[in-house]
């Protein structure tokens, strides 16, 4: 599976499949509501993408919502 620009890995190695939005969803489902920094840290362990790619995906109100405490969860 593709894990970054021109980088591939095996799912048997523990990498999550899907686009960045799917990886964020799976990370939040597994760990519960997370702060922006926690989401970035955990997604970067799964994918080699820029932080801005993760932040842009977190801003999508169709999939993620931000609580008063600044933690992101799934809609």
N, C-alpha and C positions, 0 to 999 in steps of 0.2 A: 504494500500500500504506500501511497505517497505521503510523506511526513513533512516535507518542506520543498523548497524550490530545487528540483532535481535530486532530492534525497528520498530513498525508499527504504522501508523496513518491513519485517514480517510481523503479522498480528500475533504470532506465537511469542514474540519478544515483549508483548504487553502493550503495544501501541493501540490506540482507539481508532476505529475507522470513521469515515465521514468527513464533512467539511468542518471548518473551525466552529461554526455555530453548533453543530452536533456534538463536537468535543466539549464545548462549554456546557451544554445541557447535561451531558453524561457526568461531567465533573461536579456540577451543582447537585444533580440527583444523588450522587454517591456521598458527597460531603455536607449537604445542606446549604443554607444561605452563606455566601462568602463575600468578603470585601473585594474591592477591585484588585488590590495587590495580591490577594490570595488566589483569585481566579487566574490572573496573569501567571503567577508562579506555577500553578498546577497545569495549566494548558501548555506552557512552554516545556514542561516535562514530556508532553505527549506529541507536540508538533514544533517544528522549527519555523515559526512565523514571527513577524514583527509585532511588537506590543500594540501598535496602532490598529492592526488587523483585529486583535482581540477586543480592543476598546470600541471600535466601530460596531462590531457584532453585539456587544453588550448594550449599546444604545438603541437597539431595535425593540420597540415596545410590544411588538407582536409575540416576542419570545421571552423577554426578560424584563423584570421590574426591579426597581431600586427602592429599598425600604428607607424609613426615616434615619435608621442607624448607618446607612450607606452600604448595606449588604444586598447583593444581587440574588434573586431567586427566579424560578421558572414561572411563567404566566400560566 
